[in-house]
């Protein structure tokens, strides 16, 4: 295995929520988990979920990029970045890691998150790419005489005392017209858009995406353990003893 700055032998707890989780509920849960991680009373966590349709405004959001403010609920978000959409058919992954146990290098952390998503996409034969000046993961769909690049995954994180929260959003099969209510991430260039795995001709299930995300995560960041398995551990027994 190639040495990675954020790879550790300590398993990260892995949670997958069924149904649709309200955004305020998710933020409240993240805030609580971050505090527990800082206190050393809970393990790091990757939380996979779906939201009902909504828009979030990151710390750099510009009011002019909210084109249709009455379409869906709009929430201010503590994550970095501008406006983004969340909704059914999109896999949101909230990442709560203690970077004091990994590397206090924010750029390296973001790069590893991008590698994680690129590795998951590769399992479906999709080549995810990065672009200077554009956050997230892109797919080049250009052809002879025309340019087209579509965003397939958005990324926005925040750190509090070196514990991360918020994370990434991978488009599996969302209604792409829902992105029309905002200027996604403030990008308005000609030839740039939004896509999904299904839009690219990969009719995968959310379970298949979750499996790809987990396998890619373990290559980039290290082992995982189902959160339920951690909760079954006797008091004083470490996660490393469960795997």
N, C-alpha and C positions, 0 to 999 in steps of 0.2 A: 504494500500500500504506500502511495506517495504521502510523505509527511505533510500534514495540514495543520495550520495554526489553531484551528478550532476543533480538532478531533480529540476526543478523550475516551478513556476506557469506561468511565462512569455512565451507565445507561440513563437516557432521558426518558421521562414518562411520556406515553403516547396516548392521546385521547381523541376519539371520534364521536361527535354528537349526531344523533339522528334528528330529523326534522329541521326546522328553521329556528335559529336562535336570534332573538331580538338584539339589535346592536347595543343599546344601553346595558342589557343583561351581560353581554360578552365583555364590555369594557369594565363593568363592576367586578366581574370574575377575574379578569386579567389583573386589575389593580390589586385585588386581594392576594392573588397568587404571587405577584411580584414581591409584595411585602413579606410573604411567607418564605420565598426563596432568599430574600435578603436576610431574614432572621434565621435561616438554616433549618426551618421546620417543614419544608416541602421540597421535593426534587424539581429540577428543571422540567419544563413541559412544552410539548408541541401539541396544539389543539386544532383539530380539523373540524370545520363546520360549514354550514350554509346560512346566509341571512335572507330575510325577505327583501324585496326590492327597496333600495335606499341609496342615497348619495352621502359621501363623507367629504368634509373639507379639511385637508391637512393644514399644517402651520404656514404653508406658503400659498394657500388658495387665494385666488383673485375673484372678487364678486362677479366680474364680467364673464367668467368661465362657467357660471351656473346659468345655463340657457333657459331652463324650464323649472323654476323653483317650486312649482305646485305639483309637479308630476309624482314625486316620491318624497318621503321624509328626508330631511337634510340634517346631518349631525356634524357638529364641529368635532375634530379628532386631534388628539395630541401627537399623532404620528407625523413624520416629515412628509413633504410633498404637497400636491395640490388637490383638485377634486378627483374622486374616483367613484365607481359604481360597484355595489355589491348586490347580489341577488341569486335566486334559484339557478342551479346549473353551474355555479361558480364555486370552486373549492377554495375557501379561505383557510389559511394556516397561520395561526397565531403562535409566535415563537418566543418563549420565555426562558432565556439562557443567562447564566451568570458568567459574564466575560472575565471576571477576575480568576475563574478557574480555567480559562482558555487563553484569550489574548485580548489585551486592551487596545485593540487596533480596529477602529470602527470600519475603515475601508476594507480591511481584510474580511471582517465579519459580513459586510454587505456582499463582497465578491463571492464568499462561500455560499451565501443564500442564493445568489444568482446561479452558481454552479450546481446547487441542489436542484433547482427547477430545470435547468438545462439537462441534467442527468435524467430526470423523470421524463421529460419530453422525448429524449432519445430512445427510451424504451418503447415509444409508439411510432418511431421512425420520423419524428419531427425534429428539425434542426433549429434549436433556439439560439439566438444570437444577441450580443450586446452592442450598443451604439453609444459612442461618445456624446455626452450632453443629453442623453435620453435614458431615464431610469427604467428599469424593468427588462423583460425578455421579449425579443422580437422575432418574427418570422419573415424572411425575405421572399416575397411572392412576385418579384419583378419578372418581366419578360422582355422579348425583343422590342426595343423602342419605348418601353414605359417602365416607370418605377413604382413599386408598391411594397411597402413594409407595414406589417400589422403587429400590434402588440397583443401578446397572448397571456402575459402575466405581469401584474403590477407589484411594486414593492414599496413599502413604507414602514419604517421602524422608529422606535424611540428607545433611548436608554435612560434608566434612572439608577444612579449609583452603580452603574455598570451591569445592571440587569435589563435585558431587552424585553420589549413587548410590542404588540401589533405584529406585522409580518408581511405575508405575500397573499396574492389572490390569483389563482390560475383559472382561466376560462375553459371549462369543459363543454357545457352546452347551455350557456345563458342566452337570453333573448338579446341579441346584439343591438336591436333598435333602442334598448333602454339606455345605451351609452349616449344617445342623441340628446339627452337632457343636459349634458355637461360638455365641456371641452376636456376630454380625459387627460389628466396630468398637464393641462395647459398647452398641449401640442396641437398646432393648427396647420402644419406644413402640408402642402399638396402631396398626395401619394402615401400618406400615413393614415392608418386606421386601426381597427380592433378586430381580432379574430378569436376563434376557439378551436378546440380539438375536433369537434363535430363539423365545424365550418371548413376545416382542412381535410375532411373526409375520413376522420378517425372516430367512428361511432363507439367510443369506449364508455364503460359504466363508471360511476363514481367509485365503486369498490376497486375497480382496476386502477383508477388514478391514485387512490389512496395507497394501494400496494406499491405502485411505482414511486410515489413520494417517499414512502418509508424505506424502500430499498436504496434509493438515491441518497436519502438522508444518512443512512448508516455508512455509506461510502465517504461522505463528505465530513460528517460531524461525529460519527461513532455510534455505538449500539443504542437501541431503544428497548423499552419494556412496556407492555400494556399497563395503563394506570391502575386498572383493577388488580393486577398482580402485585403492584406495589402496596395497594391498600390491604391486601391479604397478609402482608408480611408481619410477623410478630414484632412487638416493640423492641427496638434496639437492633433489628436485623437490617443490614444495608441492602440497597438495591443490587449491588454487585453480587450478592449471594443468591439472587433470584434467577440469574442467567448463566 
